[in-house]
Amino acid sequence: MTQPPAPRIPLRCPVCAAVLERAGDAGRTLACVAGHRFDAARQGYFNLLVGKGTAFREDTGDMVAARADFLAAGHYAPLADAVAAEAGRGIGARPGNGARVLDAGAGTGYYLERILASLGAATGQPAAAVALDISRHAMRRAAKLPGTTALVWDLWRPLPLDDAGVDVLLNVFAPRNGPEYRRVLAPGGVAVVVTPLPEHLAEASELLGLLAIAPGKEETVAASLGDGFEPLGTREVRAALRLSEADAVRLAVMGPAGHHLDAHALRGRVEAAPPPVAVTAAFRVQTFRRI
């Protein structure tokens, strides 16, 4: 029995807002009727940032590599399971069809991969996804996911997607552009938003040079999304981690502090600490339905 094709997520040209279509050999070009064209990088992602690009700093190759290795060790697997479970609430938006997913701030695609597998199993049909992130290094990895179009993009700009084009929107530790998220999410679709709880990694914040976590109350997330969303539920995920020296360094380097840390000095501090490094990962997962 032939498997049905993955659903299509319509894209918009970042220059003129016309529809972007796959073109060229193996679909490695995105083009619109106005003649604007974007060729895939060798690693398979598309960079849609044109002109001046963006004023924000992308995660570096070292930061992304550290994140990929840390996540591959399974430390945040409980969070990935929780996110995939919440994303399942969005399937009802398009009964009988494969799910369409947007990961806004996708990083390496770790959580997106879990969601695509879960939704595919639940519907019996392949899911499709668009991964957005400002980091080219991250999109090189996300582009490897089946059914995923990886785009380098600034989340604070109008998103390069058509109206109501996705059923599930994932936002993990990333900017929340509420008006744009409402625009691209189909009515009845869900947004799954992950923020760190105040105690997240608190035991090792001084040792690892981690940046302080701003208060992330439930009301703050809801306000950032705006009136177009209704809350469906909140769950907290905690995991006690016992990290090797290598994973402790990766944990520090993979986040925002990685832009500023002296990796050599960090390794020295970690090596001098009693192994293993014990920390608590603590997350808030909030799910909203697009009204």
C-alpha positions in Angstrom: 0.0 0.0 0.0 1.4 3.4 -1.1 1.9 5.8 1.8 0.1 9.2 1.1 2.4 12.2 0.6 3.1 14.6 3.4 0.8 17.6 3.6 2.0 20.9 2.1 2.9 23.9 4.1 2.6 27.0 1.9 5.5 29.4 2.1 5.6 33.2 1.3 8.4 35.0 -0.4 10.2 37.3 2.2 10.6 40.0 -0.5 7.2 40.3 -2.0 4.9 37.9 0.0 4.0 35.9 -3.1 3.8 32.1 -2.8 7.1 30.3 -2.8 7.3 27.1 -4.7 9.9 24.3 -4.9 11.8 24.4 -8.2 15.0 23.2 -9.8 16.7 19.9 -9.4 15.3 17.9 -6.4 13.4 21.0 -5.3 16.6 22.7 -4.1 15.3 26.2 -5.1 12.5 28.2 -3.7 11.0 30.7 -6.2 8.0 33.0 -6.6 6.3 34.4 -9.7 8.1 37.7 -9.2 11.4 36.0 -9.9 12.8 36.0 -6.4 14.8 32.8 -5.9 16.5 31.2 -2.9 18.9 28.2 -3.4 19.4 25.6 -0.8 22.8 25.5 0.9 24.8 22.3 0.5 23.4 21.1 3.8 19.8 21.5 2.6 18.6 24.6 4.4 17.4 27.8 2.9 18.6 31.3 4.0 15.7 33.7 3.5 17.3 36.6 5.3 18.0 39.1 2.5 19.3 42.7 2.5 20.7 43.7 5.9 19.9 40.3 7.4 19.3 40.6 11.1 20.8 42.5 14.1 20.5 39.4 16.3 23.4 37.0 16.9 23.1 33.5 15.7 24.1 30.5 17.8 27.6 29.5 16.7 28.7 26.1 15.4 30.3 25.3 18.7 27.1 26.2 20.6 25.0 24.1 18.3 27.3 21.1 18.4 27.3 21.2 22.2 23.5 21.3 22.2 23.2 18.4 19.8 25.6 16.2 21.9 23.9 17.1 25.1 20.4 16.4 23.8 21.5 13.2 22.2 22.5 11.9 25.6 18.8 12.0 26.6 19.0 14.6 29.4 15.9 16.5 28.2 14.0 13.4 26.9 11.2 14.0 29.5 10.6 17.4 28.0 10.5 16.0 24.5 8.0 13.4 25.5 5.8 16.1 27.2 6.0 18.4 24.1 5.0 15.6 21.8 2.0 14.6 23.9 0.8 18.2 23.9 1.3 18.6 20.2 -1.1 15.7 19.7 -4.0 18.0 20.7 -3.5 19.8 17.3 -4.3 16.8 15.2 -8.1 17.4 15.4 -7.7 20.6 13.4 -7.4 18.5 10.2 -9.0 15.1 10.8 -8.0 12.5 8.3 -4.9 14.4 7.1 -1.2 14.5 8.1 -0.3 17.2 10.5 1.5 20.4 9.6 4.0 21.7 12.1 5.9 24.9 12.6 8.9 24.9 15.0 9.6 28.6 15.7 13.1 28.7 17.1 13.8 25.0 16.2 17.5 24.8 17.1 18.8 21.4 16.0 15.2 20.1 15.6 15.5 17.7 18.6 11.9 18.4 19.8 10.5 18.6 16.3 11.8 15.2 15.5 9.9 13.7 18.4 6.7 15.5 17.4 6.9 14.4 13.8 7.3 10.8 14.8 4.5 11.0 17.3 2.0 12.8 15.0 2.9 10.4 12.1 2.2 7.4 14.3 -1.1 8.9 15.6 -2.5 9.8 12.1 -1.0 7.0 10.1 0.3 9.6 7.7 3.6 11.5 7.4 3.6 14.9 9.0 5.2 18.0 7.3 7.2 20.7 9.1 8.9 24.0 8.7 11.8 24.8 11.0 12.7 28.4 11.6 15.8 29.6 13.4 18.3 32.4 13.1 21.3 30.1 13.2 22.6 28.6 10.0 24.5 26.0 12.0 21.2 24.8 13.7 19.3 24.7 10.4 22.0 22.5 8.9 20.9 19.8 11.4 17.1 20.5 11.2 17.2 20.2 7.4 18.0 16.5 7.8 14.6 15.7 9.4 12.2 13.9 7.0 9.4 16.2 5.6 11.1 19.3 7.0 11.9 22.6 5.3 14.5 24.4 7.3 14.7 28.2 6.9 17.1 30.7 8.4 14.8 33.4 9.6 14.3 36.1 12.3 11.2 35.3 14.3 10.5 39.0 15.0 9.8 39.6 11.3 6.7 38.6 9.4 7.0 34.8 9.1 7.5 33.4 5.6 4.4 31.2 5.8 0.9 31.7 4.4 -2.1 32.4 6.7 -3.5 29.4 8.6 -0.9 27.1 7.1 0.0 25.0 10.1 -1.9 22.9 12.8 0.8 22.8 15.5 3.2 25.5 16.5 6.2 24.7 18.8 8.1 27.4 20.6 10.9 26.2 22.9 13.0 28.8 24.7 12.4 31.1 21.7 10.9 34.6 21.0 7.1 34.7 20.9 5.8 36.7 18.1 2.1 36.4 19.1 0.4 38.2 16.1 2.4 36.2 13.6 1.9 32.9 15.4 -1.9 33.5 15.3 -1.8 34.4 11.6 0.0 31.2 10.5 -1.8 28.8 12.8 -5.1 27.4 11.6 -8.2 28.0 13.7 -8.4 25.2 16.2 -4.7 24.5 16.0 -2.4 24.5 19.0 0.7 26.3 20.2 3.0 24.5 22.6 5.3 26.9 24.4 8.1 25.9 26.7 9.8 28.2 29.2 12.3 27.5 32.0 11.0 27.6 35.6 12.9 29.8 38.0 14.7 26.9 39.6 15.9 25.5 36.2 19.6 24.5 36.6 19.9 26.8 39.7 22.2 24.5 41.6 25.0 25.0 39.0 24.3 28.5 37.7 27.4 30.0 39.4 29.7 27.0 38.5 28.7 27.0 34.8 28.3 30.7 34.4 24.7 30.5 33.3 22.6 33.6 32.7 19.9 34.4 35.2 16.4 33.3 34.3 13.8 36.0 34.2 10.5 35.3 35.9 8.4 33.3 33.4 4.9 33.4 34.8 2.1 31.6 33.0 0.4 35.0 32.5 3.5 36.4 30.8 3.4 33.8 28.1 -0.3 34.2 27.5 0.0 37.9 27.3 2.8 37.6 24.7 0.6 35.4 22.5 -2.4 37.8 22.7 -6.1 37.5 22.7 -6.2 35.1 19.7 -5.3 32.1 21.9 -7.2 30.3 24.7 -5.2 28.2 27.3 -5.7 24.5 27.2 -3.4 23.5 30.1 -0.1 23.8 31.8 2.3 21.1 33.0 5.6 21.3 34.7 8.4 18.9 33.8 11.4 18.3 36.1 14.3 16.0 35.7 17.2 15.3 38.1 20.4 15.3 36.1 23.8 13.9 37.1 26.2 15.3 34.5 29.7 14.2 33.5 32.3 16.9 33.2 31.8 16.9 29.4 28.1 17.2 29.5 28.3 20.0 32.2 30.5 22.0 29.8 28.1 21.3 26.9 25.1 22.5 29.0 26.8 25.8 29.7 28.1 26.3 26.1 24.8 25.4 24.3 22.7 28.2 25.7 22.8 32.0 25.5 25.8 32.1 27.9 27.8 30.4 25.2 28.2 33.7 23.4 30.2 35.0 26.4 31.8 32.1 28.2 35.5 31.4 28.2 35.4 27.7 27.5 38.9 27.0 28.8 38.2 28.6 32.1 34.8 26.9 32.3 36.4 23.5 31.9 38.8 24.3 34.6 36.0 25.1 37.1 34.1 22.0 36.2 37.1 19.8 36.6 37.8 21.2 40.0 34.2 20.5 41.2 33.2 17.2 42.7 31.9 15.0 39.9 29.2 14.4 38.8 27.5 17.8 38.5 24.0 17.4 39.9 21.3 19.8 38.6 17.6 19.9 38.2 16.1 20.7 34.8 12.7 22.4 35.3 10.4 23.5 32.5 6.9 24.9 32.1 4.9 23.5 29.1 1.9 25.6 28.1 -0.6 24.6 25.4 -3.0 27.1 23.7 -5.6 26.7 21.1 -5.9 29.3 18.3 -9.3 30.8 18.5 
